[in-house]
Amino acid sequence: MQAIPVKILATGKYLPKNKVTAEQLAERVGIDEVWIEKKSGVLVRHFVENETASEMGALAAREALKAAGLSWSEIDCLVCTSSVPEQAIPCTASLIQEKLGALDSGIPAFDINSTCLSFITGLDMISYAIAAGRYQTVLLVATEVSNPGLNWQEKQVCTIFGDGAAAAIVGRSPENESSKILGSLMETYSKGAHLSECLGAGNKYHLREYAADPEYFLFRMDGKALYRLCAEILPGFVERLLQLSGLTMEDIQLVIPHQVSIEWLGLTRKQLGIPEEKWMTIARDHGNTLAASVPMALYEAIKQNKIKRGDRLLLLGASAGFSVGGIVMEY
């Protein structure tokens, strides 16, 4: 694969004001706090109170713009890369543009959705548009509100999630800089398509017909089956992605994975043979924020000085579908 000369100029993040500890969630769900800490590993997560997904996305975007030293007028495309839309129509990107106060800007805004891989997919797709000159500076936003769709009876599932937003500004790399995407890959194995899903809110099961059965509109996930499928596919996938990039794992300074769960993160890291110091984990104080988890972890890696310009990163994730995806890049 030919390297794509794009650069992440800056990132931003927003967490809802409502911070929920394992103790508070244990009381709500009716289980022991120690069970949550042991099984999910999430000690703190944030849930929205009055915030909407588009408001959170706009706040994360404003921070990214400030960090990049850019104004909204210097952005020529806005892409929302969330797995759960704020509403069925219109796309969440247009609502984020509205919250940014850019009602008459005319700047294109649209969504890219591959569930929890959406940010990785969005970065991959938009990098080609930037390299081709279609866009110059793109604002990618991932903003997720998961808790209304959680089934609070499914304790192993509902205790791993959190809400929040992250944003990244992407542009073409200057000729004198080395920032680039070295390789990207996505594979879908639909034999796992129904291992995590929400049946309602699409056009197959409409609320008007199925309101008496709210479970159609709640998220369900077979975590054990998903892990088994991921364990089967991910090692070979990572090998193919690195080969495509012309690198080995030894060449990677930091892996930034989707924050599925603490258990998944630990087992997957060991299976892939990645040293702990090369593995970015934020799930303990964020939870699984769906598509926002990779850009949130990237934001934290930058903020905590775990990466510097020129470092090689592996963005890695899995999603409903069942899909695996990743990007190898020189930051």
C-alpha positions in Angstrom: 0.0 0.0 0.0 1.3 3.5 -0.9 1.6 5.8 2.1 -1.1 8.5 2.3 0.4 11.9 3.3 -2.2 13.0 5.9 -1.7 14.3 9.4 -3.8 14.5 12.6 -3.5 18.2 13.4 -5.2 18.2 16.8 -7.7 16.3 18.9 -10.4 17.2 21.4 -12.6 15.4 24.0 -15.7 15.9 26.0 -17.1 13.9 28.9 -20.6 14.4 30.3 -20.7 16.1 33.7 -22.4 13.2 35.3 -19.6 11.0 36.6 -20.9 7.5 37.7 -18.6 5.3 39.9 -18.8 1.6 40.2 -20.4 2.0 43.6 -23.1 4.2 42.3 -23.8 1.9 39.3 -23.9 -1.1 41.6 -26.6 0.5 43.6 -28.6 1.3 40.4 -28.2 -2.2 38.9 -28.6 -4.0 42.3 -25.3 -5.9 42.3 -22.1 -5.8 44.4 -19.6 -3.0 43.6 -16.8 -5.6 43.8 -18.5 -7.6 41.1 -18.4 -4.6 38.7 -14.8 -3.8 39.5 -13.8 -7.5 38.9 -16.0 -8.3 35.9 -16.1 -5.0 33.9 -13.0 -3.3 35.4 -14.7 0.1 34.8 -14.3 2.2 38.0 -15.7 5.4 36.6 -17.8 6.2 33.5 -19.8 9.3 32.5 -23.5 9.4 31.5 -25.3 12.3 29.9 -27.8 14.3 31.9 -28.9 17.1 29.7 -26.3 16.9 27.0 -27.1 15.6 23.5 -24.7 13.7 21.2 -24.5 16.7 18.9 -23.8 19.1 21.8 -21.0 16.9 23.1 -19.6 16.5 19.6 -19.5 20.3 19.1 -17.7 20.8 22.4 -15.1 18.2 21.5 -14.8 19.8 18.1 -14.3 23.3 19.6 -11.4 21.9 21.7 -9.8 20.3 18.7 -10.1 23.6 16.7 -8.6 25.6 19.5 -5.7 23.1 19.8 -5.0 23.3 16.1 -5.2 27.1 16.1 -8.0 26.9 13.5 -11.4 28.6 13.1 -14.5 26.8 11.8 -14.2 28.7 8.5 -10.9 26.8 7.8 -12.7 23.4 7.9 -14.1 22.2 4.6 -15.8 19.0 5.6 -17.4 17.7 8.8 -17.8 13.9 9.2 -19.6 12.3 12.2 -18.2 8.9 12.9 -20.5 7.6 15.6 -22.1 4.2 15.9 -25.4 5.5 17.4 -27.1 8.5 15.7 -28.8 11.2 17.7 -31.9 10.7 15.7 -32.9 8.7 12.6 -33.0 11.8 10.3 -31.1 14.0 9.7 -27.5 12.8 10.0 -25.7 13.7 13.3 -23.0 15.7 11.4 -25.6 18.3 10.4 -26.7 18.6 14.0 -23.1 19.1 15.1 -22.7 21.8 12.5 -25.8 23.5 13.9 -24.4 23.4 17.4 -21.2 24.9 16.2 -23.3 27.9 15.0 -22.4 27.3 11.3 -26.0 27.3 10.0 -25.2 29.1 6.8 -21.7 27.8 6.2 -22.5 25.4 3.4 -19.7 23.1 4.6 -20.6 19.5 3.7 -21.5 17.4 6.7 -22.3 13.7 6.7 -22.0 10.5 8.8 -19.9 7.4 8.3 -21.1 4.4 10.4 -19.4 1.1 10.9 -20.5 0.9 14.6 -17.5 0.9 17.0 -15.0 1.1 14.1 -16.6 4.3 12.7 -13.7 6.6 13.6 -11.1 4.3 12.1 -13.3 3.8 9.0 -13.9 7.6 8.8 -10.2 8.4 9.1 -9.3 5.7 6.5 -12.0 6.9 3.9 -11.4 10.6 4.4 -7.6 10.3 4.1 -8.0 9.3 0.4 -10.3 12.3 -0.2 -7.7 14.6 1.3 -4.8 13.0 -0.6 -6.8 13.5 -3.8 -7.4 17.2 -3.1 -11.1 16.9 -2.6 -10.9 18.3 0.9 -8.1 20.2 2.7 -9.0 20.1 6.4 -11.6 17.7 7.7 -13.2 17.6 11.2 -13.9 14.0 12.3 -16.2 13.7 15.3 -17.3 10.6 17.3 -20.0 11.2 19.9 -21.9 8.5 21.7 -24.8 8.3 24.1 -25.1 4.6 24.9 -27.0 4.4 28.2 -30.6 4.9 27.0 -30.2 1.7 24.9 -28.7 -0.5 27.5 -30.6 -3.4 29.0 -29.9 -3.0 32.8 -30.8 -6.6 33.4 -27.7 -7.6 31.3 -25.2 -6.9 34.0 -22.1 -8.0 32.2 -23.0 -5.7 29.3 -24.5 -2.6 30.9 -21.6 -2.1 33.3 -18.9 -1.7 30.6 -20.3 1.3 28.7 -20.0 5.1 29.1 -21.0 8.3 27.1 -18.7 10.9 25.6 -17.3 12.5 22.5 -13.9 13.0 20.8 -12.8 14.9 17.7 -9.8 15.0 15.4 -8.8 17.5 12.7 -7.1 15.9 9.7 -5.2 17.6 6.9 -2.6 17.0 4.3 0.9 16.6 5.7 3.4 19.3 4.6 6.1 18.1 2.3 8.8 18.5 5.0 6.9 16.4 7.6 6.7 12.6 7.8 3.2 12.2 9.2 1.3 9.7 7.0 -0.9 6.6 7.0 1.2 3.6 6.2 -1.5 1.0 6.0 -5.2 0.4 6.6 -7.4 -2.6 6.5 -10.9 -3.7 7.4 -12.5 -7.1 7.2 -16.1 -8.2 7.9 -17.1 -11.7 8.9 -20.9 -11.6 8.9 -21.2 -15.0 10.6 -21.0 -12.8 13.7 -23.5 -10.3 12.5 -26.1 -11.1 15.2 -23.7 -11.4 18.2 -24.2 -7.7 19.0 -27.2 -5.8 17.7 -30.1 -3.5 18.4 -33.1 -4.6 16.4 -35.3 -1.6 16.7 -34.9 2.1 15.5 -34.4 1.0 11.9 -37.0 0.4 9.3 -37.5 -3.3 10.1 -39.0 -3.1 13.6 -40.8 0.2 14.0 -41.8 1.6 17.4 -45.4 1.9 16.3 -45.6 -1.9 15.9 -43.3 -3.1 18.6 -43.7 -0.5 21.4 -45.1 -3.3 23.7 -41.8 -5.1 23.5 -39.0 -2.6 24.4 -36.3 -5.3 24.1 -36.4 -4.7 20.3 -34.9 -1.3 21.1 -32.3 -2.4 23.6 -28.7 -3.4 22.8 -27.8 -7.0 23.2 -24.4 -8.6 23.0 -23.0 -12.1 23.4 -19.6 -11.1 24.8 -18.1 -14.5 25.1 -19.0 -15.5 21.5 -17.7 -12.2 20.3 -14.4 -12.6 22.1 -14.0 -16.1 20.7 -14.6 -14.8 17.2 -12.2 -11.9 17.7 -9.5 -14.2 19.1 -9.9 -16.4 16.0 -9.6 -13.5 13.5 -7.6 -10.7 15.1 -4.0 -12.2 15.2 -4.1 -13.0 11.5 -5.7 -9.6 10.7 -3.0 -7.7 12.6 -0.3 -9.7 10.8 -1.9 -8.8 7.4 -2.2 -5.1 8.3 1.4 -4.9 9.5 2.6 -6.7 6.4 0.6 -4.3 4.2 2.3 -1.4 6.1 5.8 -2.9 5.7 6.3 -3.0 9.5 6.5 -5.5 12.4 5.0 -5.0 15.8 8.5 -4.0 17.0 8.3 -1.0 14.8 5.1 0.3 16.5 5.5 2.7 19.5 1.9 2.5 20.7 -1.2 0.5 20.0 -4.5 2.4 20.5 -7.3 -0.2 20.7 -11.0 0.1 20.9 -11.8 0.0 24.7 -14.2 -2.9 24.5 -13.7 -4.0 28.1 -10.9 -4.4 30.6 -11.1 -8.1 30.2 -11.0 -8.0 26.4 -8.1 -5.5 26.5 -6.0 -7.7 28.7 -6.7 -10.9 26.9 -6.2 -9.4 23.5 -2.9 -7.7 24.4 -1.5 -11.0 25.7 -2.7 -12.9 22.7 -1.1 -10.4 20.3 2.1 -10.4 22.4 2.1 -6.7 22.9 4.0 -5.3 25.9 1.8 -3.4 28.4 3.8 -0.2 27.9 2.8 -0.2 24.2 -0.9 -0.7 24.9 -3.1 2.3 25.6 -5.9 1.7 28.1 -8.4 4.3 29.3 -11.4 2.0 29.9 -11.1 2.0 33.7 -12.1 5.7 33.9 -14.1 6.1 30.6 -15.8 2.7 30.0 -16.5 1.6 26.5 -17.6 4.7 24.6 -18.2 2.9 21.3 -16.7 4.7 18.3 -15.5 7.5 20.5 -13.1 5.2 22.4 -10.3 5.2 19.9 -10.1 9.0 19.4 -10.5 9.4 23.2 -7.6 7.1 23.8 -5.6 8.9 21.1 -6.4 12.3 22.8 -5.2 10.9 26.2 -2.1 9.4 24.6 -1.2 12.9 23.3 -2.1 14.6 26.5 -0.1 12.2 28.6 2.9 12.5 26.3 2.8 8.8 25.5 3.4 9.6 21.8 5.3 12.3 19.9 5.5 13.3 16.3 7.2 10.7 14.2 6.0 7.8 16.4 4.3 4.9 14.6 0.8 4.1 15.9 -1.6 1.2 15.4 -5.3 2.1 15.8 -7.1 -1.2 16.2 -10.7 -2.2 16.8 -13.6 -4.5 16.3 -17.3 -3.8 15.7 -20.7 -5.3 15.3 -21.1 -6.9 12.0 -18.7 -8.6 12.8 -15.8 -6.5 11.6 -12.2 -5.9 12.5 -10.3 -2.8 11.4 -7.0 -0.9 11.9 -4.8 1.9 10.7 -1.0 2.0 10.9 0.2 5.6 10.9 3.2 7.8 11.5 1.9 10.4 13.9 
